[in-house]
Amino acid sequence: MLFYLYVQKLFEKDKPLYSWFYTTLVIKVLSGLAVGALYLYYYKVGDITDTYNCVSRFAVLFYSDNHKFMQMYFHNEFMENNELLFQEMLTYSPRQLFFIKLIVPLGILIDNYWMINVYCSVFAFMGLWNLSNRIVSIFSISKTAVVISFLLFPSIVFWSSGMVKEAILLGCIGFSMSFYLKWVYEKRRPEMIELIIFIVALWLIWNLKYYVFAILFFLMITHFVHRMVVYSFPWLKEYRIHKIVVYYLVLANLGLSAGWINPNLSIDNLYQALHINYVDTITLSNNHNIFHLEHFEKSEWGMILDLPKAIIYG
């Protein structure tokens, strides 16, 4: 109910991008349906269809055996009573299983493949819509540029639509960044509902993709500390190089301490974690439609040498 009341405020007509609202919303919803159709009719297998199958099983179990549902949903007891349909979930990563459980309430309420895709798409849209309006309100920037960047850019619109982790992820990023910008630049005291959504959004980001949480969290902390330092020492405003040094010193120190978020982010384990993921991706691809990072395969320094190539190829 609290979230619903906040959404009512979100779409008031005084929003600077209000004229774009219906156009971008319809495009987002259609993208969600298109992604759903792509996985259902073309790929036939994949993340979205696998997620929905699991969600649907949970929904059926909720109505047929509530006790067993609770055991599986909250305690991951998928082997209970030889439930073969659920045993495959034992092989899922914690992030994948978390996302499935996140969608289960929607499955219980509607259990419709297309509608769940639409709901996930709309959530992503709401977060990015909120962030886009905040950016235009705070900074002197072209409305068209913001709309294209966050609401119309094809890769963002399409691949953050539907029943995918990226839809929830971008929605959460949009909400959390919008509130942060509001509190820092508009100097407005946080409302209770905003704090709740902000904390929940960061928690969801951390559980879905911890490395995205690390980047977002450290950037916010670095930006906040940088603003406080410049505010405390006004003379720094006259020397751009000093501000840059302060910014990157804070960011570097935070980056070196990233291991407390997840061991894979520590300096000692970062290369190994990336290399394992790289090898697994190559293996699953069966050497079809892939490119190799020759230096990265050999040493840690190769990660730096191959970085431009990795960025270009995406």
N, C-alpha and C positions, 0 to 999 in steps of 0.2 A: 504494500500500500504506500509506503514512504517513497519507493522508487517511482510508482505511478504518479504521485503528486508532483514529484520533481520533473517528470517528463512533461506534465502539463505546462510547467513554466518554460520548459526547453523550447517549445515550438510557438512561443508568442510571436505576434506579427512584427514586433519591433526588432527582431533579429536582423542584422545587416544583410544576410544572405537569404532572407525569407523568399524572395522571388524565385530562387533556385530550388526551393524545398521539394515541391512535387515532382519536378523533372528528375532531380538526382535520386529521389526516393524510388520512383518507378524504375529507373535504370538499375538501381541496386537490387530491387526485388526480382526483376527480369534476369539479372545476372545470377542470382541465387538459383532460380529455376533452371537456367541454362547449365550451370555447373552440375546441378542434380541430374539433369537429362544426359549430360556428357558422361557421367560416371555410370548411370543406369543403363543406357542404351549403346554407348560406344565402348567404354572401357569394360563394362559389365562387372568388373571387380575393382576394388580400390578403397581408399580411406573412407569415403562417404558411405558407400554401400555396406562396408564392414561395420562402420559405426552404427548405422541405422539397424542392421540385423541384430547387433548386440542390444541396442536400446529397445527394440521391439520385443526381444526375449525377456528383458527385465520387466517391461510393461505387462506382458502376459503373466509372468510369474507374480507380479504385484497383486493381481486380481485373483489368481488361482491359489497361491500359497504365500500369504503375507509374511509368515515366520521365516520361510526359506529365503524370501526376497531380502529380508533384513539381514540374514546371515551373509548372503552373497554381496549385497550392496555395501554394508558397513564393515564386514570382516573378511571379504574376499575368499569365502569358503566355497570355491567353485567345484570342489570335488565331492561335496555333500550329496549323498544318495545317487552317486554316479550320474550327475547331470552332464551328459556328454556335450550338450550344446554350449555349456559355459566353460568347459575345461580348456578350450582354446585361449580363453582370456588369461590363463596362467602364463602364456608366452608374451603377453602384451607388456610394453614398457609402462612404468608408473604414470608417465605423462599421458599416454594413450588411454589407459584405464581411467585416469582422472577425467579426461574429456568425455568419455562415454558416460560416466556417472553424472557429469555436469548436464548432459542432455537428457538423461533418464526422466527427470520430472516432466519435460515436454512430451516425452513418449507416453508417460502415464496419462497425461491430460488429453492428448490428441492422437498420438500414434499414427501420424500421417507423414509419409516421406517428404512430400512436397511442402507441407506447411512448416515442418521443422526446418527445412532449408530456408524458407522465407523468414522465419523468426530469427534464425542466426544471422541472416543478411541484414535484417532491420536493426539488430543490435549493433552490428559493425557500423552501419550507417549512422545511428544515433551518436555513437562516440565520436566519429569523424566529423559529423555535422556540428556537434558542440565545439570541438576543437577549431574547426574552420571559422566559425562565427567569433570565437574568442580571439583568434589571430587577427582577423580583420578589425575587430573592435579596439585592439590594443596597438597594433602597428599600422603605420602608413604603407599599406601594401595593396596591390590591385586585387579586387574581389575576384575577377576572372581568373587570375593566376592561382589564387587559393582554391577556388572551386575545381579547376582543372587538376591541380596537384593532389588534392585529397578526395575529391568526389567523382571525378570523371576520368582520371588517368587509367587506361585500360587494365594494366596489370594489377593495380590496387583494387579497382572496382570488381574485376572478375575473380581473382584468386583469393579475395577476402570475403567471398560470398558463399553461401551454402553451408552445409554441415561440416565445416572444417575448423581446425584449431585457430587458423589465422583470422577467421571472422570474429571469434570471441576475443582474440588477442588484440586486434586493431581497435575493436570497440573499447576495450579496457584502456589501451594506450591513449585513445582519444579523450576519454573521460578524465583520466589521471592527469594528463598534460594540460587539459583545459582548466582544471581546478588549480593546478600549480601556477599557471600563468596568471590566473585571476588573483590568487593570494599574493603573489610576488609583485606583479606590475600594477594591479589596481589597488593593492594594499587594503583589501577587504577581509574582514574577519571571516574565517570559514564557518559555514552553517553546519549544523549537526548532520543533516542528510548528505551534505557534500563530503564530510569527513568519512562517513560510513561507506559511501560509494568509492571514495578514493582508496581507502584501506582494502576494501574487498577487491577492487580492480587490481591493485598491486599484488594481492595474494593470488588472484587468478593468473596473472602474468607469470608469477614465480612458479606456480604449479604447472603451467602449460609449457613455458619455455624459459628456464631459469637464466639463460644467457641474455635474453632480451630484457629480463628484469634487471640483471646486473648493469647492462648498458644504460637503461633508462634511469635507474636509481642513482648511479654514479654521476650521470650527466646533470640530474637535478641537484644533487648535493654539491657538485662542483660549481654549477651556476649560482647556487644560493650563496656559497662561501665566497665566490668571486665578487658578487654584488655587495656582500657585507664588508669585504676588505676595501673595495673601491669606495664604498659609502663612508667607511671609517677614516680613510685617507684620501680626501678629495683631490689632492694634488696628483694622484695617479690618473685622473681623468685626462690630464694634459699629455700623458705619455702612453701612447697606445701599446708600445712594446712591453711596458711594465705590466699592463693588464693581461697581455697575452701570456707572459711568463707566469704570473700568478695563477691564471686559469689552468695552464698545462701542468704546473707543479702540483696543484691540488688534484687534478685528474690522474696524474701519474701515481701519486701516493695512494689514491683510492683504488686504482687499477691493480697495484701490487698487493693490495689486501683483499682482492676479490675471492680468494680461496675460502673465506668464511661463508660465502653464499653457497658454493658448491665446490668440492675438491677438484673437479675438472677445470675450474677457472684459475686455479693457482698456477704460478709460473712453471712450477716443476711438472705439472700434469697436463698443461694446456696442449702442448704438441702431441703428446701421446693420445689424448682424447680425440683431437682433430684427426690424427692419423688413423685411428681405429674406425672412426666414422667414415673417413675417406675410403678405406679399404672395403668396409662393409657395403658402401654405395657402389663401388666398382664391381664387387662380387654379385650383388643383386641385379645389376644392370646387364650382366652377361656380355660385357664389352660391346654393347650396342648403344650408339648415339651418346658417346661419352668422350671426354678429353682428359688427358693425363697431365698431372703436375709433376714433371720430371724431377725438379729440384726438391720439392716437398717430400717426395717419396724417399729421398736419400738422407736428409738431415733437417734439424730444427731451423737452421739458417735458410734452408730452401723455402720455408714458409714465407719469409720476407721476399725472397727473389721471385716467387711465383704469385705474390699477392696481386700485382697489376693484371696478370693473366686471369686470375680467378675472378677479379672484379669485372673485367670485360666480358667474360663468358657467363657471368652470373652464377 
